[in-house]
Amino acid sequence: LHNNLSESDIREFVKRRKISGCTKSDNGRDSLDTFLSLKKTCQRHGISFWHYLEDRIKKLGKIPQLCEFIVNSP
């Protein structure tokens, strides 16, 4: 058994924290956590994170919600 997936999930956050320091507020931390989680989920399902954000912000509806990808993944 190993925890490589768990380790790789937090790797990007740890690198950012070392470079730029911590967030200045709880809201900033929550926002960073949310966006990093969305980015990792998009990567795992082969979705462009930026295209996903654009789809959500512009309300295009071209990309299904991430929960649909998660439920339908093997």
C-alpha positions as CSV (number, residue, x, y, z in Angstrom):
1,L,0.0,0.0,0.0
2,H,1.1,3.5,-0.6
3,N,-0.3,7.0,-0.4
4,N,1.1,8.4,-3.7
5,L,-2.2,9.8,-4.9
6,S,-2.8,11.6,-1.6
7,E,0.8,13.0,-1.7
8,S,0.4,14.2,-5.2
9,D,-2.9,15.9,-4.4
10,I,-1.2,18.2,-1.9
11,R,2.1,18.6,-3.7
12,E,1.0,21.7,-5.7
13,F,-0.4,23.4,-2.6
14,V,2.8,22.8,-0.7
15,K,5.0,24.2,-3.5
16,R,2.8,27.4,-3.8
17,R,2.9,27.9,0.0
18,K,6.7,27.6,0.0
19,I,7.0,30.2,-2.8
20,S,4.4,32.8,-1.8
21,G,3.7,32.2,1.8
22,C,0.3,31.6,3.3
23,T,-3.0,33.3,2.4
24,K,-3.9,36.3,4.5
25,S,-7.4,35.3,5.4
26,D,-9.6,32.3,6.0
27,N,-11.6,33.2,2.9
28,G,-8.3,33.2,0.9
29,R,-7.4,29.8,2.2
30,D,-10.8,28.4,1.4
31,S,-10.7,29.9,-2.1
32,L,-7.3,28.4,-2.8
33,D,-8.3,25.0,-1.5
34,T,-11.4,25.0,-3.7
35,F,-9.6,26.0,-6.8
36,L,-6.8,23.5,-6.3
37,S,-9.4,20.8,-5.7
38,L,-11.3,21.8,-8.9
39,K,-8.0,21.8,-10.9
40,K,-6.9,18.4,-9.7
41,T,-10.4,16.9,-10.4
42,C,-10.3,18.4,-13.9
43,Q,-6.8,16.9,-14.5
44,R,-7.9,13.5,-13.4
45,H,-10.8,13.4,-15.8
46,G,-8.9,15.0,-18.8
47,I,-10.7,18.3,-18.7
48,S,-9.0,21.6,-19.3
49,F,-9.3,23.5,-16.0
50,W,-9.4,26.9,-17.8
51,H,-12.1,25.7,-20.2
52,Y,-14.1,24.4,-17.3
53,L,-13.8,27.8,-15.5
54,E,-14.7,29.7,-18.6
55,D,-17.7,27.4,-19.2
56,R,-18.9,28.0,-15.6
57,I,-18.3,31.8,-15.6
58,K,-19.9,32.4,-19.0
59,K,-22.7,29.8,-18.2
60,L,-22.2,28.1,-21.5
61,G,-23.2,24.6,-20.3
62,K,-20.9,22.9,-22.8
63,I,-18.9,21.0,-20.2
64,P,-21.0,18.7,-17.8
65,Q,-20.6,19.3,-14.0
66,L,-17.7,17.5,-12.5
67,C,-19.9,15.3,-10.4
68,E,-21.1,13.7,-13.6
69,F,-17.6,12.8,-14.5
70,I,-16.9,11.4,-11.0
71,V,-20.1,9.3,-10.9
72,N,-19.4,7.9,-14.4
73,S,-15.7,7.2,-13.9
74,P,-14.6,3.5,-13.6
